[in-house]
Amino acid sequence: MNTELYQEVLLQHSRRPRNFGPLEGATHRAEGVNAMCGDEIGVELSLADGVVRAAKFTGSACAICTASASILTVEVAGQPVGEARTLADDFRKYTITGVATEAVAQRPRLEVMGSVHKFPQRVKCATLPWETLLAAMENPAPEN
């Protein structure tokens, strides 16, 4: 694995994030802030029948946080809520230790964050979207 923090895949997700923008018909949402570097991320979900049907994010954040949010939306869409929760927990451990669980190892897109543990001040940047995902799953969106 390439140990460079800013790998090409990370830069691609940062420059052209997937699923960026508001999610029409979102059933759940949450906002997350990293006061240390100013990252602000909103995660919106469409949950139905125990499955994450769609995930999008908004906000202004550093390259690592933006790439992590972009990858998150791709990885959790179509996943059962329980699996998405487990993946979020495992991803956090991965960014802290650099050791991938089976759930993380089965998702090559997440490998780009494997060297974040070498930069402890950036772990929060990588995990903020995932922590916001967990909060969103517990926070139904108000009906309009």
C-alpha positions, 0 to 999 in steps of 0.5 A: 500500500502506498503510504503517501497521505495525499494519494491520487484517489484521495485527491480525486475524491477531494477535487470531484467529490461523489454525492456532494449536495443536498439529498432530496427526500432525506429521512435523516441528517446531521451536522459535524464540525471539527473546530481544530481545522474548521471542517464542517460536514452535513450528512443526509441519508435516505433510510428505508426498510433498514437500508441506507438507500442514499447518502449525500454530504454538504459542507466545507472541509479540508481535502482529507475530510472531503475525500472521506465524506465522498468515499463514505457516501459511495460505501454506505449506499445500499448497505443495511444500517447495521453494516453501515454502523459497523463500517463507521466504527471499523473505519474509525479504528482503521484511521487510528491504528492503520489496521484494517478489520475484515469489513474495511479490508473488503472495501479497497476505496477505504485503503486510501485512508490507511496512512492517516494514523501516521498523522494523528492531527488529521485523524479527526479530519478523516473520521468526522464524516463517519461520526456525522453518519452515525449521528445522522442515522439517529436523527430523523430529518424534520418533515417539510 
